[in-house]
Amino acid sequence: MPLGIEHPMVTEINQLGYPKDVFQEKHWGVDIMGDEVMEGDSIIEINGEIILESNLEDYLIEHLGAKFTLAT
């Protein structure tokens, strides 16, 4: 190999201390609200639709007409 040229993975390790792919999150899909779902995210399935847990309240309001109130 000519001097000054190295394998891209060697360059990554020299710059980052590890190869980028080691800590890269894996894309799993997109939920019904249009948000990206990554491997390991908490999801809920309702009638075949996937919803991130963090989007559940918005989903219930926007798609099912739920109303959140306090009991009085």
Protein Blocks (a to p, Z undefined) as FASTA:
>chain_A
ZZhiacfklmmmmmnopafklmpccdfbdcfkopacdehiacddeehiacdfklmmmmmm
mmnopacdddZZ
